[in-house]
Structures are given as C-alpha cells and as structure tokens.
Amino acid sequence: MVNNHCHAQFIIRNENGLHARPGATFVSTLKPFTCSVTVANLSRGDKFVNAKSLMALMSLGIKKGHEIRVEFEGDDAITAMERLKSEIEKGLGE
C-alpha cells in the first residue's frame, strides 16, 4: 500500500467566496476519493477541518481573496489534489 501525502494552497477567486453552491462543488469533488482531505483558511489562521464536510468547510468563512491550504493523505491523494485544483480553476461551478 502506497501512502501518499501532498498539499496545495489556493487563493479563492469566487466573487462571493465559498458559499453553499461552490462549497458543495468543492465537497462533492472530493467525496469519491478514499484519501483523507483537510482544509484550513490561512487568511484567518483557522485550524484544519474535514474538507469532505460542507458544514466544516462553511465554518471556515472563506471569502474572495482568502488563501486556503488543503492537505491530502492516502492512496489517491495526488489524483484528488489534481481534481480539486482543476475545479477551483474552473470556479467551482460558478
């Protein structure tokens, strides 16, 4: 078993930040993956929360221009990171 660990940092460009709609896209992008995924809002100094939970993600209050760090750990970590990067670049459904 390969245990991959990687992370990525993103600046959120969505006009209204990660409200319910783009937040749901963020979470649903990660759900199919078996790896553990956590996220923190670096702009607010928040702790890491489960990135596969919409309620946890919403608790971070991520606004436009905020920088987030996403950590991935597990067999499909790199694939999950690449998929999330692509979705963020496309605007998370907006």
Residue pairs with C-beta under 8 A, 6 or more apart in sequence:
1 75
2 75
3 73
3 74
3 75
4 35
4 72
4 73
4 74
4 75
4 76
4 77
4 78
5 71
5 72
5 73
5 77
6 71
6 72
6 77
6 78
6 81
7 69
7 70
7 71
7 72
7 81
8 69
8 70
8 72
8 81
8 84
8 85
9 42
9 67
9 68
9 69
9 70
10 67
10 68
10 70
10 85
10 88
11 65
11 66
11 67
12 18
12 62
12 63
12 64
12 65
12 66
12 67
12 68
12 88
13 64
13 65
13 91
14 22
14 64
14 91
14 92
14 94
15 64
15 94
16 64
17 61
17 62
17 63
17 64
17 66
18 26
18 57
18 58
18 60
18 62
18 92
20 54
20 58
21 92
21 93
21 94
22 91
22 92
22 93
22 94
23 54
23 57
23 58
23 92
24 54
24 93
25 87
25 92
25 93
26 51
26 57
26 84
26 87
26 88
26 92
27 51
27 52
27 53
27 54
27 57
29 83
29 84
29 87
30 37
30 51
30 52
30 80
30 83
30 84
31 52
33 74
33 76
33 77
33 79
33 80
33 83
34 74
34 75
34 76
35 72
35 73
35 74
35 75
35 76
35 77
35 80
36 72
36 73
36 74
37 50
37 51
37 52
37 70
37 71
37 72
37 73
37 80
37 84
38 48
38 49
38 50
38 51
38 70
38 71
39 48
39 49
39 51
39 57
39 60
39 68
39 69
39 70
39 71
40 46
40 47
40 48
40 49
40 60
40 68
40 69
41 60
41 61
41 62
41 66
41 67
41 68
42 66
42 67
42 68
42 69
43 62
43 63
43 65
43 66
43 67
43 68
44 60
44 61
44 66
46 60
48 69
48 71
49 56
49 57
49 59
49 60
50 56
51 57
51 70
60 68
62 68
70 81
70 84
72 78
72 80
72 81
74 80
87 93
